[in-house]
Amino acid sequence: MVSIEKMIDKLEELPTPDFVVQKIITVASDPNASVKELANAIMMDASLSSKVLKLANSAYYGIPREITVLNEAIMILGFKTVRNLAMSVFTYGALFQGSQGEDSGINREALWRHFVYVAVASETLGEILGYPVKEELFINGLLHDIGKVALDVISPKVMRALHKITSEKKRNFTEAEDLLEVPSHTSIGAKLVEKWGLPEMIVQSVAGHHNPELYIDSINAEVVAMVHIADVVINTMYPGDSLSYGKPELSHEALNILSLKPRILPRFIDRLKDKLVKVDDFVNM
Amino acid sequence: MADVTAVRGEKIITLFSSFIMELNNVKSGDQIFSALVKILRKTVNPKWVVILDEKKKLLLSFPENDDQEYMRFSELIDWAIQNKSHSFYPAGDEIVGFLPMIRAGEVRGIILLGLNEEPKVEEIDSLRVFSFLSSTVAENVMLLEEVMEKNRLVEETMNYLHSILDTFPEMVIVVSQEGEIVYMNKRFVEEGDNDEIREKALGVAKEVIETGVRRVGEVESEGQFYSIVAEPLKYQSTIQAVTTIMNVTSTKELERLKQLDRMKTEFVANISHELRTPLAAIKAYSETILYSLEEMDPDTLKDFTKTIYEESQHLENLLNELLDFSKIERKALKMERQNVNVVEIIKSAVDSMMEYANSNKVQLTFESSDEVIEAYVDPTRIKQVALNLISNAIKYSKKDIENKYVRVKLKKKEDTFLLSVEDNGIGIPEDKLDKIFEKFYRVDSSLTYEVSGTGLGLSIVKEIVELHGGKIWVESEEGRGSTFYVEIPLGLEGNNGQHREDD
């Protein structure tokens, strides 16, 4: 129906993280960066600054003292969390910018909720499994389905067709992709984040979040597996948000990679539920 | 820029290396925290460091003081612990770091730092890794301490049990399912570790492992007697055998002496009876003759005197046997050897037993491989041996069967002759075979008097045979009959024509 090359060509039409977001990403991963540098980068965009501050003071973080300046936010929440906040603001904008022409008719609020929930679920899982840099899991979870945003922008027609199949026949999004023989959201998403210059870890978790076994030998195997499990759990709890209506398929390889014991799952779900009630500020940005 | 990064990278590696080295040497939780403080001072040079456990109890403070200044950040400490977030908070002229120590998703404590300036991204990352590493190592060290303590207890208990087992007068070993000795107590190491005992004990243990039930055995080694008892022991889904080996030599000796004493008592009763029977006959017949001589016809008189003569002969035999026995006891039995034809000696013994055989309806036969077998032996004693064996064979024939026989055979071998006396009599029970050559021993209880005899015959025979340098043995089946074998060296070499007295 549509070749991947054609699709990739059209990726050019997609919004690219602007200079400010690019700068934030660069500064947050520069070992020599200082709080001041990151704060300065964010402050270049006034609207971004206020949104970041709002999120930093949200119930999700529950900081006991109100944060009024970015420097404090960066120091208390850390560079990476603040980068995540900026990235969230940007992704939200990209999703709701939509296509110039025809509308695919999908529920973008639901899809955004899915992004946020998977970000939180990934971070929570990382916390429980003792993964030291849990902030990285947030951004990996947040961006895992970025390919769907791309599809929605590039080819609303295809998106509409896929959505029709998944919602009416209660199928998974990947099954619909196979049926229509269109490039998968995982491959398109991976191309996109690669093009944005995001780290390899994010490229792999976008590409592999349905098939974590593909990256079993990668240094990012654990991260990809955790994003996969978070995605499956959120899809099970909130079917349809991600435009996928079938029964989510859990990869046993992911459980093996993490040596995950089933007994920690109830603890994970409990803690996740506690957190999801606190993310309204993210969901309703 | 690249150079700066490389130098920084090197600095990080150096820091990690020294931290890991410090961690290698720690033996307790406290030492980990001291190592941590040391490395923190090298990394970010904090003004102060406080380490709390997850309930905010002070574990370590640097520099040392207990003013609890840090409690003014109480709510931030709670927040950092709750959110498992590593964060920094500007407070006046310093930046306070909150580094929860997380292990397996659980906060095990928190590190607080007072910094002069805000940390770099790299420093934050390093601090974060240090705190993770410390909590992991701390937990491992605590687990290790716990395990070591348990090990020490287990070892103490084991030593205690070992020393108990080592005080046992018995040897104790445990044999594994594969037949290997997996435990031996001190007694076994000192006393029992020789091949005979080991082999026998392993044999008994093997039976226990195969059958799963208790087994016993006995072994004789270097003149000592041992009893073996093996019990099954279930261990990690295999069966082992706890095998106890006891030196029962003194018990055995005591038993033997007791039995000897009992046999001597029986012997006295028995021999009195044996001596009384002919004596009573002699007394009765001679009394009759004495008081009724005038009324007796010559035939009756002859009969009576013949009986008296026969009975006195029997009495003489008994007394000779007793005499022989006492000689044996005093080691005074002497062989008067000369060159003789053994065939003749045996034949005369058979002939003299023929009448006794006939009266018992036993067919007595004799055959020899050669007509003449020359040997250097004591003819009287060899005849005594033959007589004893033949009379025993007749004596212990079955009462009510047809075709009773006693077959005497003589066979010349290279430098020995073999005398065999075969019967189809009552036989000897297997468990009694090795006892019949003992003095006083009789297979039936002597006191029943079913068969007459002193119980000395075979022990005398054995002594005679052995004094000739020969050996005696028996093959027997209870209810089917017995065959006694006597093998004696011809003894001709270097003794031709000489007459010699042996001890």
Interface residues (C-beta under 8 A of the other chain):
Chain A: A28 S29 D30 P31 N32 A33 S34 V35 K36 Y61 G62 I63 P64 R65 N71 E72 M75 I76 L77 G78 F79 T81 E127 I128 L129 G130 P132 V133 K134 I264
Chain B: V4 T5 R8 E75 L76 D78 W79 Q82 N83 K84 S85 H86 S87 F88 Y89 P90 I95 I102 R103 A104 G105 E118 K120 V121 E122 I124 D125 R128 V129 F132
